[in-house]
Amino acid sequence: MKIICIGRNYAEHAKEMNSPLPSSPIFFMKPETSLLRTRDFFYPKFTNDLHYECEIVLKIDKVGKNIQEKFANTYYSSFTLGIDFTARDLQKNCKEKGLPWEIAKSFDQSAPLSKKWFPIKGIQENIDFDLKLNGEIVQEGSSKDMLFSFDQIISYVSKYLTLKKGDLIFTGTPSGVGEVQIGDHLKASLMGKEVLNFNIR
Ligand code: ZN
């Protein structure tokens, strides 16, 4: 199983990062060991600037390669929310030196994922979600603001990688990313339903 994450998929987030808008999806990966297996998240020792990024996550249902955009919707049937934790200080250093991002993005537990999945079938409206830090909303997102749709992402990524059943796609974060500290509490809601709720320890 692999986790594919899309960068800069919301214009307002690209702006807050002082990054140009991409002309095609940008992706990077996290390993299976990035999934949060414990109840709470433990702040890693190697960073002093850990950021949350709340994102809609798709689960791939079947193997596919070179998937045409018009058929992409047959490759996933459920979605939920996850957090793409990012060691922003390490990422900044990588960006400045033109190095890969893995130490900033792919570490253990960097991908908390909800266990509650929602069927995508029948959803016509925008998918709205939000993240609360210590009870205050810090991120509000809607799938309508994505630069690249779920189907465009799947089509693009599958040009390069074979997608397999069980793979996860983090589809990018809206604006409002920020730091967490030990003692903080994160709660994420998808279409009004709470799906993630954990502490930073
Ligand atoms: Zn992200």
Residues whose N, C-alpha, C, O or C-beta is under 5 A from the ligand:
A	BS01	ZN	I6 E53 D84 G172 T173
